[in-house]
Amino acid sequence: MTYPQHIRAVLTLGLPLIGSQLALFAIGLADTIMLGWYGVEPLAASVLATSLFFLLFLMGAGFAFAVMPMAAEAASRDDIVRTRRVTRMGLWLSVIFSAAALPIMFWSNALYLILGQEPRLAELAQSYLRIAGFGLIPALLVTVLRSFLSALERTQIILWITLLAVVTNACLNWVFIFGNLGFPELGIRGAAIASVATQTQSLLLSVAYIVFLKPLQVYALFQRIWRPDWVAFGEVFRLGWPIGLTNLAETTMFTVSAIFVGLIGTIPLAAHGIALQIASGTFMVHVGLSQAATIRAGRALGRGDVPGLGRGARTAFGLSMVFVAVTVLVFLLVPELLVSGFIAPEEAARTEIIAIGVTLLAVAALFQLVDAVQVMALGMLRGIQDTRMPMIYATISYWVVGIPSSYVIGIHLNFGPVGVWLGLVIGLALAAVLIWARFLNLLRAMEIKASAA
């Protein structure tokens, strides 16, 4: 395939994935905006709560992300049985992980207090997680099914289901947070109820699509799903746990950054949450492209097409860099416009929150590049089923370098929220260099081996 053909193929597969990632982001964005309009305290508590929820979610999603390259490789060989086996065991592992993670969320108040958070914020965050925690099961199961459908290059349905979830979540937020249509005003707990209902809806629609669409019935995905397949279980587990720990390493860095900013105060924490939401929105584009790169790499691996693997990787990376240039300009030129929409006009702390948020977006412009590089390299490595060394690199970059840097610059040296974010940039930059070098070295070795064959 030529580069224009690769661009067309990546965008055909990737645009629905990008759209679905942006739609997932829009769900969190709606929560942030609506809770921000409800009050600064519930917004700050939701930053703490959702940081822990997504830390656990992304760790558990390692098994779902492992399904994607394994199913893509099998699908490239039309191996229906293999595709079914790895997907089923991905579902098993997701349920097991969810059951283990639920107690952490249910008794999270003590954890937040140990970490020095304000008692009122800790209590509100726990009240959110005691409801939202039950949504982890459908959320992870949906992620497995998304990986299954993506591996089969059926990404359009993923986009439509996720767009419907955006509408459902926003409507339920309006009902339960503010107490409309005769329902009680539940505040942050209302946002949690809306999230669980939305995740359950997405799961039911995904299952229905797989069960009733005739071309997918050949996979018989849910027939005798209670029967264990220990060989496939072990394979998904071995590939997935390093992905989960890689996700944990990066997410922990961002979660700890929220805790560091929480030590500074409620208003800086609210600004941190808003700026992080905006930066996360643009990052979703790179996540979607990374997933497309994973699928394309997995299929190339199944075909033994090393030249196609290299060209596809360079194409996906180039598209990601184009979007980096656009987002950096937006963050630097119109940051106040981006931040101001999250805060009610009558909010007393509005001016202070906007000022801090604008400064943080300037730092976010710095880590757009390095964050994009590391996630694209991770996607390509997952496509060729290399996950353990990236896990080690991520652990070193985020835990050994990133988190201490955030604390030293932000708290110890009194640079405040900006210093915390500069520590994030340092950790992400190191990860980008190490993980990208790993991919280039493996690709070069594969090309040498292919040319000698």
N, C-alpha and C positions, 0 to 999 in steps of 0.2 A: 504493500500500500504506500502511496505517496503521502507527503505531509498534509496536503489539503484533504485527502481522504481520511487521514487520521484525525484531523481537526473536526471534520464532519462527524466521524464516528464517536469521538469523545463528547462532542456537544449533543449529539442525538441521545446518547446514554446519560450524559451528565446534567443537561439542563433540567430534566424532571427531578433528578436527585438534588440539584441545587435548589430548585423550587420547593421541594419537600423539606429540605433543611431550613430554608428561610421561613417556611410555614411553621415548622417546629419552633423556630426562634420567635415567630410572631405570637405563639401561645405564651411563652415566657414574657414577651414584651407586653402583651395585654395585661398579664398579672402585675407587672411592674408599674405600668401606667395607671391601672385602675386602683391599685393599692396606694400609689403615690398621690392620687387624687383623694383617696380615703383618709390618708394621714401619713406623716413622715415616720412615726413610730412603727406602724404596721409594715411600711415599706422597708425600713431598716431590718426588722425582724425577718421579713421574707427573704432578704439577702442572705442572712445566716442560714435560714431553713433550706432554701433551695440550693445553697452551696453544698450542704451536707447531702441532700437528696441526690443531686447530680454527681457528686463524688461517688456515691454508692452505685448509682445507675451506670455510670461510665465504667466502673470497675466490673460490674456484672455483665455489661454489654461486650466485654472482651470475648465471651463465648459466641455471641451473636455475630460479631465482626469476624470471628474465625470461620464461621459458616460461609461467609461471602466468597473468599478465594477458593475454599475447598469445593463449594458447590459450583462455582464458575469453572474450575478446572474439570470437574466431572461432567458438567453440561457441555463443555467443548468436545467431549468424547461421546456425547449422547448416552452417558451412563446414568440412567434413571434411578437405579437402585442405590448407587453411591450418593447421589444428590439427596434422595429421601433419607438415607441413614444419617448423614451428618446433620441435616436440618432437624430431624426428630431429637437427636441427642443434644443439639443446641437448645431446644425447647426444654428438655429435661434439666440441663444445667442451669438454665435461667430460673426455673421454679425453685431449685435447690438453693441457689444464691439468694433469691428474694426472701425465702423463709429465714435464712441466716441473718439477713440485713435488717429485717423488720424490728427486732428488739433494740437495735442501736438507735433507730429513729424514735421509737416509742418512749425511751428514757433518755432523750437527748438533752434535757434541761441540765442535768448534772455535768454533762460534757461541756456545755457552753459556760457554765459557772467556773469549772476548772480552768477553762481557757480565758477567764477574766472578762467575760461579757456582762453587760448590765443585766441584773436579775429580771427586770420587766421584759427586755428583749429576748432573753433566754426562755422565759415562760411562754411568750407569744410564738416563738419559733417552734417550741415543742408542741404547742396546741395545733400548729399547722401540720407538723410531721406525723402526729398521731392519726391524722386522717389521710394525708397525702401518701404516707408510707405504704398503704394498701394498694396504691396505684403502681408500685414498683413491679408487681407481677405482670399486669397487662402491658406495662411500658416495655419491659424486657422481652416478653413474648412477641409483641409487635415488632421489635427490633430484629428478632430472629427471622420472622416472616418477611420483613423488608429485605433482609440479606438474601433469603431464598428467591424472592421475586426479582431482586436486582441481578442476581447471578444468572437468571434466565432472561435478563434484559427486558423485563416487564416493569419499567420504572414509571410509566404514566399513571397506573392505578395507585402507586404509592403517593404520587403528588395529589391526586384527587381526594384520597382518603385523608391526607394530612390537611388539605385546604378545608375540608368539611370540619375537621377537628378545630381549626382556628375559629370558625364561625360558632361552633357549639360552645367552645371554651369562653369566648367573649360574651355570648348570651347568658351562659350560666353564671359567669362572674357578675354580670349586671344584676342578675336576680339575687344571688346569694351574698355577695359582698355588701351591697347597698340595701338589700331587703325590699326588692321590687316585686310586683305581682302578688302581693299579700304574703310573701315569705318573710321570715325574720331576718333582721340585719345581722349578719354573721362576721363581717370583716374578714380577717385573714383566714379564719376557718372556712368561710364561704369560698375563698379562692382554692382551698384544698379540696373541697367537695367537687368543685367544677373540674379540677384537674383529674381526679379519679374517674369521674363520669366520662370525661373526654377520652382518657386512655382506654377505658373499657369499650367505648364506642368504636375506636380505631381497631381494637383487637377483633371484635365481632365482625366488622366489615372485612377485615383482611382474611379471616377464616372463611367467611361466606364466599369471597371471591375465589379463593383457592379450591373450595369444595365444589362450587357450582359452575366454574368456567371449564368447559369441556376439555380444552387442550391440557389443563393442569390436573385433570382427574386421573391421568395415567400415573401420576406420582403417588396417589393414594396416601397422602401425607399423614392423615390422622387415623387411618385404619390401624387398629392394634397398637396405638401409640403407647399404651401402658407397658408393652413388652420391652425389656432392656436390651440394648445392643452394646455390650461392654467394649467391643473393639472400637466402634465408631465413637462411643462415649470417651474413651481414652484419647483418641486422635483429636477430637474437638477440644478436650480439656488441655492437652499438651500444647496445642497451637493457641488456645484462647487465654490461658492464664497469664502468659507474658503480655498479651495485648491488654488484659484487664489491669495488670500492674503498671504498664506504661501509661494507660489512661489515669490510673490512680496517682501516679507520680506528678503528672501535669495538673490534674484537677486539684490535688492536694495543695500544690503551690498557689493556685488561685483561691482555694478555700482559706488557706492560712493567710493570704493577703487580705481577705475580708476580715479575718480575726484581728490582724495587725491594725487595720484601719478602724475597726470597732474599738480598739484600745484608745484611739485618738478621740473618738466622739461619734454621736449619732448622726450629726449633719455630714461629716466627712464620709461616714459609712453609706448614707443615702446617695451622696454624689458618686462614690465608688461604684455602687450598684447600678446607677444609671449609665455611667461611662462604660462599665463592663458589658452592659446590655447592648450598647451601640457597637462596641468593638466585636462582641460575639456575633452580632448580626452580619457584619461583613465577613467574619471568619467562616460563617456557614457556607459561603460560596466556595471557599477553599476545601471545606470538608466534602461538599458535593463532588467537586472535581477529584478529590483524593479517592473517594469511593468509586468513581468512574475509572480512575487509574488502577485501583485494586482489581476491579472486574476485568478490565482489558488485559492487565498483566496475568491474572489467573487463567484467562482463556488462551493467551499466547503461550503460557507455560504448558497448558494441556496439549496444545498443538505442536509444541517444540519449536515455536517461531521466535527465536532469539532476536533477529533483526527487527521484527515487528514489535517486540517488547521494548527495545531501545527507542525506536521512533515514537511509539505511543507514549512512553514516559517523558520524552523531551517535549512532545506536543502538550501533554497535560500540564507540565511544569511551566511552559511558556504562556499558556492561557491564564494560569494562576498569577504569574508576574504582571500581566497586563492589568488584571483587576487590582493588584496591589497598588499600582501607580495611580489608579483612579481613586481608591479609597484614601490614600495618603493626602491627596489634594483636597478631598472633601473634609477630612478631619481638620486640616489646617486652615481652610478657608471659611467654613460655616459651622464651627463647633457650637456656638451659642444657640443657633437655630436647632441643632440636634438635641441639646440638653434641655432646653426650656420646655419642650412639649411634655416632659415627664412630671412637671411640678405644677400644682394648681396655682392660678394667678394670685389667690388670696393667701397663699402660704407665707408665713412670716419669715421663714428662712430661705425663701426662693432665691434671692440675690446671692446669698452665700453659697448655696448648693450649686447654682449655675457657675459661679466663679471657679469653684474647685473642679467641677466636671469639665469645664473648658480646658483647664490646665492638664487634667488627666488625659483628655483626648489628644493633646499634643504629644504626650508620651506614647499613647496608643498608636500614633502614626509611625513611631519608631519600631514597635514590635510587630506591625503588620507584615513586614518583609520576612523577618526571621520566623514568625509563627507560621506563615504560609509555606516557607521552605521545609520546616520540620514536618508539617502534616502531609505535604505532598510526598516527601521521602518515605514517611511511615506507610502511606497508602501503597506505594510501589513495592516496598519490602513485604508488606502483608500479602500482596498479590503473588509474590514468589515464595510465600510461606516462610519468611524469615522474621521471627518475632523476638527471639531471646536476647540477641545483642542490642537491638533497639531498646529493649526494656532496661538493660544495664546502663546504656547511654542516657536514657531519660531519667533514671534514678539519680545518677551522678549530677546531671545538669540541673534538675529541679530541686532535689532534696539537699544535695551537698553544696550546690552553688546558689541556686535561685532563691530558696527560702532564707538562708542566712544573709544573703545580700539585701533582700527586702527588709529584713529586721534591722540590719546594721545601718543602712542608708535612711530608711524611713523612721525608725524609732530611736535608735541609739544616737544617730547624727542629727536627729530632729528635722529631717527634710519632709516629714509628714507623708500624706498620701502619695505625693509625687515620688518621694524616695522609695516607697513600697513598690510602686509601679516600675521604677528604674531597675529594681532587683528582678522583677519579672522579665524585663528585657534581657538582662544578663543571662538568666537561666535559659530562656528560649533561644538566644543566639548560640550558646554552646551546644544545645541540642540540635539545632539546625546544621551546624558544621559537622558534628559527629555522625548524625544519621544520614545526611546527604552523602558524606564520604563513604559510608558503609554501602549505600546503594550503588554508587558509582564503581566501587571496587568489585562488588558481586557481579554487576552487569558486565564489567570488563572481563572478568574470569569466565562468565558464560559465553561471551562473544569469542574469546580465544578458544574455548573448548569446542564451540560450534564450528569455527573455521578449520579446526584441526581434524574434525570428524570426516 
